[in-house]
Amino acid sequence: MFGIILAGGRASRLGGGDKGERVVAGEPILDRVVAALAPQCGSLILSANGDPARFNRYRLPVVPDAHRNQPGPLAGVLAGLDHVAVAEPHAQFALTVPNDVPFLAPDLVARLQDRRIADRAAIVCARSNGRTHHVVALWSVALRDDIRRFLDEGHRKVGAFIARHPFALAEWPSEPLDPFTNVNTPDDLARAGDLAGRIVR
């Protein structure tokens, strides 16, 4: 299983820069994401624009958006799936996660895979606390051309694309900790630090 970490967020509400470099409990969030996915995925890549050298310490391939205007996370999904199709031509599915989720579940891939098989879905999204996490998902690599057409038509919403295809949802409990807690604001970052402290204690 290829894991695609979407690392293209501009962190505008956090003062700019890479979201994944924000620190939770003494560790950059991206470090935590990589550590959570490494035991679950045979290969990891980063989908990100800009200078790839800033990710050198991870020793992972960095894949930029090929689509004009860099139209958000779905373009990152496409870039990752295009890379997977070349690097592992027989791969049928790949995982995506954003780089701002510091508490990813250790059973993420297994549970998404179980739901995919049970529902024969082309896409399986994680869901917790009444919220669907559209980019914490398994994607059929065969959807690449559909995503490309969708973007070429001027669309960009990940949820709208998913709704056009056979999809399923895999539920996770949000207590005692929502594994898909993400960091968008300074308050989110502070809250994540508090949560991490409770886990350690």
C-alpha positions as CSV (number, residue, x, y, z in Angstrom):
1,M,0.0,0.0,0.0
2,F,1.3,3.4,-1.0
3,G,0.7,6.2,1.5
4,I,0.4,9.7,0.0
5,I,0.8,12.5,2.6
6,L,-0.8,15.8,1.3
7,A,1.7,18.4,2.5
8,G,0.7,21.3,0.3
9,G,-1.4,23.3,2.8
10,R,-0.2,26.9,3.2
11,A,-1.2,27.2,6.9
12,S,-2.6,30.7,6.3
13,R,-4.4,30.6,9.7
14,L,-1.2,29.6,11.4
15,G,0.9,32.4,10.0
16,G,2.1,30.6,6.8
17,G,4.7,28.0,6.1
18,D,4.2,24.2,6.2
19,K,1.5,23.0,8.6
20,G,3.4,19.8,9.2
21,E,6.3,21.7,10.8
22,R,4.1,22.9,13.6
23,V,5.1,21.2,16.8
24,V,2.9,19.1,19.0
25,A,4.4,17.7,22.2
26,G,7.9,18.5,21.0
27,E,7.5,16.8,17.7
28,P,6.6,18.2,14.2
29,I,3.2,17.0,13.1
30,L,4.6,15.7,9.9
31,D,7.0,13.5,11.9
32,R,4.0,12.1,13.8
33,V,2.2,11.4,10.5
34,V,5.1,9.6,9.0
35,A,5.7,7.5,12.1
36,A,2.0,6.5,12.2
37,L,1.9,5.5,8.6
38,A,5.3,3.8,8.2
39,P,4.1,0.5,9.8
40,Q,0.9,0.5,7.8
41,C,2.2,1.4,4.3
42,G,4.9,-0.3,2.2
43,S,5.9,3.1,0.6
44,L,5.3,6.7,1.5
45,I,5.5,9.9,-0.6
46,L,4.8,13.5,0.0
47,S,2.6,15.5,-2.3
48,A,3.7,19.1,-2.1
49,N,4.6,22.1,-4.2
50,G,7.5,24.5,-3.8
51,D,11.1,23.6,-2.9
52,P,11.3,19.9,-2.2
53,A,14.6,20.3,-0.3
54,R,12.7,21.4,2.8
55,F,11.6,17.8,3.2
56,N,15.0,16.3,2.7
57,R,15.2,14.9,6.2
58,Y,12.3,12.6,5.6
59,R,14.1,10.9,2.7
60,L,10.8,10.4,0.9
61,P,9.8,11.2,-2.8
62,V,8.2,14.6,-3.1
63,V,5.6,14.9,-5.9
64,P,4.4,18.3,-7.0
65,D,1.0,19.1,-8.6
66,A,1.1,18.8,-12.3
67,H,-2.3,20.5,-12.8
68,R,-2.3,24.2,-13.7
69,N,-3.2,26.7,-11.0
70,Q,-2.6,24.1,-8.2
71,P,-6.3,23.8,-7.4
72,G,-6.1,22.4,-3.9
73,P,-6.0,19.0,-2.2
74,L,-7.6,17.1,-5.1
75,A,-4.7,18.0,-7.3
76,G,-2.4,16.6,-4.7
77,V,-4.4,13.4,-4.6
78,L,-4.1,13.2,-8.4
79,A,-0.3,13.9,-8.3
80,G,0.1,11.1,-5.8
81,L,-2.0,8.6,-7.7
82,D,-0.1,9.4,-10.9
83,H,3.1,8.7,-9.1
84,V,1.8,5.4,-7.7
85,A,0.7,4.3,-11.2
86,V,4.2,4.7,-12.5
87,A,6.1,3.5,-9.4
88,E,3.9,0.4,-8.9
89,P,1.8,-0.3,-12.0
90,H,-0.1,-3.2,-10.4
91,A,-1.2,-1.1,-7.4
92,Q,-5.0,-0.8,-7.3
93,F,-5.5,1.5,-4.3
94,A,-3.5,4.1,-2.4
95,L,-4.1,6.0,0.9
96,T,-4.1,9.7,1.3
97,V,-3.9,11.7,4.5
98,P,-3.2,15.4,5.2
99,N,-0.1,16.5,7.0
100,D,-2.0,18.2,9.9
101,V,-3.4,15.2,11.8
102,P,-1.1,14.4,14.7
103,F,-3.0,11.4,16.2
104,L,-3.6,9.1,13.2
105,A,-5.1,5.7,14.1
106,P,-2.7,2.7,14.0
107,D,-5.5,0.6,12.3
108,L,-6.2,3.2,9.6
109,V,-5.3,1.2,6.6
110,A,-6.7,-2.1,7.9
111,R,-10.1,-0.6,8.7
112,L,-10.4,1.3,5.4
113,Q,-9.4,-1.8,3.5
114,D,-12.0,-3.9,5.3
115,R,-14.7,-1.4,4.4
116,R,-13.5,-1.2,0.8
117,I,-13.8,-4.9,0.4
118,A,-17.2,-5.2,2.2
119,D,-18.7,-2.4,0.1
120,R,-16.8,-2.9,-3.1
121,A,-16.1,0.9,-3.1
122,A,-13.8,2.9,-5.3
123,I,-13.2,5.4,-2.5
124,V,-13.4,4.8,1.3
125,C,-13.3,7.8,3.6
126,A,-12.7,7.9,7.3
127,R,-15.4,9.4,9.5
128,S,-15.5,10.4,13.1
129,N,-17.6,12.7,15.4
130,G,-20.2,13.1,12.6
131,R,-17.7,14.4,10.1
132,T,-16.4,12.8,6.9
133,H,-12.7,13.3,6.4
134,H,-12.5,13.3,2.6
135,V,-8.7,13.3,2.3
136,V,-8.2,10.6,4.9
137,A,-9.2,7.9,2.4
138,L,-8.4,5.0,0.2
139,W,-8.6,5.8,-3.6
140,S,-8.7,3.5,-6.6
141,V,-5.7,4.4,-8.7
142,A,-8.0,3.9,-11.7
143,L,-9.8,7.2,-10.8
144,R,-6.9,9.3,-12.0
145,D,-8.4,10.2,-15.4
146,D,-11.7,11.0,-13.8
147,I,-10.0,13.4,-11.3
148,R,-8.1,15.0,-14.1
149,R,-11.3,15.7,-16.1
150,F,-13.0,17.0,-12.9
151,L,-10.2,19.5,-12.4
152,D,-10.1,20.4,-16.0
153,E,-13.8,21.3,-15.8
154,G,-12.9,23.8,-13.2
155,H,-14.1,21.9,-10.1
156,R,-12.0,21.4,-7.1
157,K,-14.1,20.2,-4.1
158,V,-12.9,16.8,-2.9
159,G,-16.3,15.9,-1.5
160,A,-18.1,16.7,-4.7
161,F,-15.8,14.4,-6.7
162,I,-16.2,11.6,-4.2
163,A,-20.0,11.9,-4.4
164,R,-19.9,11.0,-8.1
165,H,-18.4,7.6,-7.4
166,P,-19.1,4.5,-5.4
167,F,-17.8,5.3,-2.0
168,A,-18.0,4.0,1.6
169,L,-17.3,5.4,5.0
170,A,-15.3,3.8,7.8
171,E,-16.3,5.0,11.3
172,W,-13.9,5.7,14.2
173,P,-14.9,6.7,17.7
174,S,-14.0,10.2,18.7
175,E,-13.5,9.4,22.4
176,P,-11.2,9.4,24.3
177,L,-9.4,10.9,21.3
178,D,-10.5,11.7,17.7
179,P,-7.7,10.2,15.5
180,F,-8.5,12.7,12.8
181,T,-8.1,15.8,15.0
182,N,-6.5,18.4,12.7
183,V,-4.6,21.6,13.2
184,N,-5.8,24.7,11.3
185,T,-5.5,27.5,13.9
186,P,-3.4,28.5,16.9
187,D,-6.2,27.3,19.1
188,D,-6.2,23.9,17.3
189,L,-2.4,23.6,17.9
190,A,-2.8,24.4,21.6
191,R,-5.6,21.9,21.9
192,A,-3.5,19.2,20.2
193,G,-0.7,19.9,22.6
194,D,-3.0,19.4,25.5
195,L,-4.4,16.2,24.1
196,A,-0.9,14.8,23.5
197,G,0.0,15.6,27.1
198,R,-3.0,13.6,28.3
199,I,-2.0,10.7,26.2
200,V,1.5,10.7,27.7
201,R,0.2,11.0,31.2
